[in-house]
Amino acid sequence: MFNLVVPDFNIKSGNLGYAILKGLLAFQLTVPLSSEEPPSSLSAGLLPIISHFIATVKSVESLQQVTLKLASVTKVKESPSVEVWQEQRNLEAIELADIVLLSCQSSEVAGILSVPGVRAALSGKLLLSVCLGISTPKLVELLDLASMERACTIVYAMPNTASKIQQSSTTICRYASDPELSPTISKLVNNIFSSIGAFTVIPEHLMTAATVTAASSPAFFALALEGVIEGAVAKGMPREKATIMAAQAMKGTAELVLRGEDPKVVMREVMTPKGCSEKGVHVLQNGGVYELYVESVRVSTEMANEMERCQ
């Protein structure tokens, strides 16, 4: 059993930290906790189950909000232990942790890691970062990893907002200069991210493109979904029913692709010559929708690259 700490946690809309924590907590309720004593280190090799969560927040107001919000997730009797502390106790929380999840604003990372005692507290532990623009080399630099007595293991990953319902598409960065993860830590990392959805391991140089592909694309897909819903409503369909039908159709399309069908094949299977589907697709093609999606990924990736250069 392991302790996971999320320093400078917040519950603002779209915050990955909350989405991940909610998904992890929901998953933990489906896994029986081991009765064994917690390991003294990650090398103990026990089943990677998180039994204790600590989130630290900036203010008393946030303390109350987060405590209330998480209480709705952890109200089941078998829930893992969850505590919310103020950020003045960041160091104490990290000292107690086996795993530290950085999900704060990228501009706050250096401040958290530079607090006296934090580097020593991270010694031999697992540091997971989901902070956009803070690359693995940057984290290595901030921590001066080579000078640590027992270097912590750094994993840079990018889940998406569907983590909260355990349907994330997560990218995990494999840093070329790092040695292979130990079997225990590799198992732990895989367990954490598979419990909130599916994950793909990629090399560092593809991380920004992967971030847009997996983490930004739900916004792109939501825009398309909204358009289909509005079109149906304009033709008299009740919004609630249109939303359910369109969302299920999008989900089914995604499942077909995940099972091996090419998107072009799916499109051809739906369209009959001179039929209504073909007519609608032609409207989208003539409007340049395909090219706009390609361009949105390109522009978003360039923006992500720029954010990384500015850190």
N, C-alpha and C positions, 0 to 999 in steps of 0.2 A: 504494500500500500504506500502511496506517495502523497506528499503535500505539494499543492500548486499555489503559487502566489501571483497575483496580478497587480503590480504597482501602478498608482495613478489611474485607477479604473474610472470609467464614467459610463452613464447610460444614455448619452445623447443618441438621437436617431441615427441609425447607420453605423454605430460604433461596433467595430469587430470584436472588441473585448467582451462586450455583453453578449453578442451573438454566439461566440465560441463558448463562453462560460455557461450560457443557457443550454446549448447543445450538449456539452460535456455532462452537465448535471442531469439532464434528461436521460442520457445514455447510462450514467452510473446507476440509475434506478432499475435498469434492466439487467445489471450484472451483480450477483451476490458478492458482498464484500468478504475478503479473506479474513479468517479469524487469527491469522498469523501476526506476530509482532511486526510493526513497521521496520523496514530495513534501515540500517545506519547509513547506507550510501546506495547510489544507483547500481553499484556492482553486485548487490546482493542477489539479483537475478530472479526475484519473485514476480508473479504475474503483475503486469503493469496496470494497477488499479489506483485511481486517485481517491483518497478517503477524506481529504481535508483541503478546503479551498479558503484562501484569504485574499480579499480585495482591499486595497488601500485607496482612499479618496481624499480630495483636497479640503473639503469643508464639512462643518457640522450638518449643513443642509443636505449636502451630497450623501453624507453618512446615513441620514434618515431616509432619503429617497432610494438609495441602493439597497439598504436593508429591507425596505418594504417591497421593492421590486423582486429581489431574490427570494424573499419569503414565499412569494406566490409559486416559485419554481420548486422550493425545497420543503413544502408543507407535508409531503408524504413522510410517513414514519421512518422508512428505510433510507431517507436522503443522507448523502454524505454531509459531514460537518462543514458549515459555511460561516465565515466571520467577515465583518467589514470593519476596517480600522482607518484612522486618519493617516495622512501621508507622513506625518512626523514619525510614524512607526515603520516606515519603509524598510529601514535597515534591519530592524527586529524581525519583520516578516520574511525578508530574504534570507536571514540567518536560519529561520525555521524551515525554509523551502527545500524541496528536492528539485522542483521545476519552477522557473520564473518565466512568466508570459508577459512580454512587452507588447502592449496593445495601445499605448498612449499616442499622442501626437508626435510626429517625427521630431519636431523642434524640442520636445521635452526629453528625448532619450539621453542626450549627453549630460543633462542635469541630473537625471536619476542615477546614471552609472558613475558620475564623478563624486557623489557623496562619499565622504571619508568612511571607510569600512566596507563599502559595497563590493569592491573588487575582491577583497578577502572573503566576504560572505558568499560570493559566487564560485569560489574555488571548488572544483570537482563536481559542479552541478550542471544541470541542463538549462540553457537559456534559449527560449523560443521567442523569436521576434516576428511580429506581423505588421511592423511599421513600414509603410510605403516609403521608398526612397533611401532607407537605411540598409545598405548592402552588407553582406557578410564581411568583406574587407574593412568596411567602415566600423563595424562592431568590434572586429579584431583590433583595429587601431584605437578605438575609444577605451577598450579594456586593457590595452598593452598586453595582449594575451601571452606573448612569449616570455614575459617577466613574471607571470603568475606561478606560484609554487605548484599548484595543481590546476591546470587550465580548465576552465569550464567548456562544455561542448555547446557550440553555437549552431542553431538551426534557424534559417530564415525561411518563412513560409507565408503564403498569402491565401487565406480562405476567402469565402464571400459571405454575404449576409444570410444565406440559407443555412449557415452553420446552426442557427437557432432551432431549425427543424430537422437537423441532421441530414441535410441534402446539399452540403457545400461541394463546390468543385475547388479543391485546394491544390496549389502548386507548392512543392517543397524544393528549395534550392540545394543542389549538390555543389559545394564549393571545391573547386579543383585542387586548391592547395591544402585542403584538410585531409587528414588520414581517414580511412573508412570508419564509420561509426561502429562502436562495439556492438555485438549482438544484442546485449541488454538494452542499450540506449536506442538502437535501431528499432527494436521491438516496441519500446515505449513510445517513440515518435510515431511509428505506424499506428499504434493503438489509439493515440490521442486524435490523430487526424482522420483515421477511418471511422472513429466513433461519431464524427460530425459530418460524414459524407464520404466522397471518394477523393483520392489524391493522386497526383502525378509528380514524379521526381524529375527535375530538369537541371541542366547546367546553369551556372551563375549568369552567363552572358545572355541567356534567353529569359531571364526573370521578369524584366519589365514588360515584354510582349506577352508572357504568360499571365502576368498580373491583370492586364487588360482583358485577355481572352477568357480568363476564369472568374475574375473578381469584378471587373467593370461591366461585362456583358449582360448581367441580369438587368441593368438599367436600360441597355439597348433593347433587350427582349421585352421588357415591360412597356416600352414605348410602342413597339409593334402590337403588343397585346391590347394596349389602351386604344389604339386606332381601330382594331377589329371590333372591339366592344362598342366604341362610339358609332361605328358604321351600322352595327346591328340595332342599337338604340334608335338611330335616326330612321330606321325602317319599322319601328314599332315594338321591337323586342324589349321586354322588361330588363332593366340593367342587371339585376341580380342573376337572372337566368342566362343572359348574354355572357356575363363574367364567368360563370361556372362552365358553360359550354366552350368558350374560347380558351380558357385556362386549361381545361382537360384536353382539348385538341392540341395545345402547345406541348403539354406534358406527354401526350401520346406520340407526337412527332419526335420529341427528344428521345423517348424510349426506343423507337424504331431505329434511330441513328445509333444509339448506344448498343443496340443488338446487331449492328453491322451494316445497316442499309445506308447507302450514300444519300445525302440530302437531295441531290439531283434526281435520284431514283424515286425517292418519296414524292417529290413534286410531280414527276411524270405519272406515278401511279394514281395520283389524285385527279389529274387533269384528263378529261376526255376531249377529243377534237371538237372545237367550236362550242364547248360547254361553258358553264358559268365559272368554274374554277380557272380555266384557261383565260377567260375574259378578264378575271380579276388579277391574275398573274401578269398579264400583258399591261394592265394599268400600272402595276408596281414597276415592271421593267421599263416602261416608257418614261416613268417618273425618275428613273435612275436610282431606285432604292438599293439595288444590289451594290452599285458603285459607292453609294453613300455609306453603307455599312462597312465596306472595305476602307473607305477614307476615315470613318470614325475610329476604327481600330488603329490605323496608322497615326492619326493625330493624337489619340490618347496615349499611344506608346511613346511618341516623341515627348509628350508632356511628362510622362512618368520618368523618362530618361533625364529630362531637364530638372525635375524635382530631386533626383538622385545626385545630379552634379552640384546642386545648390546646398546640399547638406554639409 
